[in-house]
Amino acid sequence: MRLHVKFDGKDPSKTEILDAESGDRIEGIHSVEISIDAFKGYAVLVLQDFSLEVENIEAETALETYDQVIGTRDS
């Protein structure tokens, strides 16, 4: 599923997350953080009251990222 974030640039409470193909509104999203640099773009969705069924997904946990950056966890 591809998502479309619709934001008017003025009022964050009017932001909508839509299914890019169908245009249907996606419910249960608490917040979205978007980060774009010169090479890539990332979106972090914070969900509430959700059920999730996925196939072929790549994920990274916060703990793994912390270890890669700080390198403090014992192996």
C-alpha positions as MATLAB code, in Angstrom:
seq = 'MRLHVKFDGKDPSKTEILDAESGDRIEGIHSVEISIDAFKGYAVLVLQDFSLEVENIEAETALETYDQVIGTRDS';
ca = [
       0.000    0.000    0.000;
       1.243    3.427   -0.877;
       0.099    6.299    1.313;
      -0.631    9.896    0.446;
      -0.155   12.525    3.186;
      -2.430   15.498    2.539;
      -1.432   18.616    4.519;
      -2.416   22.186    3.682;
       0.707   23.664    5.313;
      -1.339   25.658    7.791;
      -3.513   23.540   10.087;
      -2.022   20.186   11.237;
      -5.427   19.061   12.563;
      -6.705   18.921    8.971;
      -3.964   16.535    7.802;
      -5.280   13.388    6.133;
      -3.580   10.078    5.347;
      -5.048    8.452    2.248;
      -4.577    5.182    0.374;
      -2.790    6.512   -2.725;
      -4.550    4.076   -5.082;
      -8.156    4.241   -3.843;
      -8.176    7.657   -2.176;
      -9.786    6.129    0.936;
      -8.964    7.820    4.234;
      -6.805    5.752    6.626;
      -8.095    5.936   10.195;
      -6.285    5.347   13.506;
      -3.111    7.313   12.775;
      -2.067    9.312   15.810;
       0.762   11.243   14.167;
       3.172   11.305   11.216;
       6.793   12.421   11.166;
       8.385   12.966    7.755;
      12.128   13.328    7.286;
      13.698   14.119    3.910;
      17.388   14.556    3.185;
      19.386   14.798   -0.053;
      19.275   11.040   -0.652;
      16.126    9.522    0.902;
      12.799   10.255    2.496;
      11.272    8.513    5.508;
       7.846    8.609    7.115;
       7.140    7.396   10.634;
       3.508    6.622   11.429;
       2.326    6.357   15.032;
      -0.800    4.203   15.066;
      -3.498    3.657   17.661;
      -6.132    0.910   17.825;
      -4.830   -1.124   14.895;
      -4.610   -4.642   13.529;
      -1.679   -5.494   11.270;
      -1.174   -8.269    8.750;
       1.881   -7.912    6.477;
       3.991   -9.864    4.027;
       7.474   -9.084    2.716;
       8.136   -6.144    5.036;
      11.486   -4.736    6.055;
      11.728   -3.216    9.508;
      14.263   -1.795   11.889;
      13.736   -1.609   15.621;
      14.736    1.369   17.711;
      17.038   -0.834   19.808;
      18.981   -2.017   16.743;
      19.366    1.558   15.555;
      20.536    2.671   18.999;
      23.160   -0.103   19.076;
      24.446    0.820   15.637;
      24.823    4.476   16.578;
      26.003    4.171   20.187;
      27.386    0.632   20.285;
      26.796    0.165   24.017;
      24.714   -3.006   24.253;
      26.536   -6.204   25.310;
      26.386   -9.071   22.778;
];
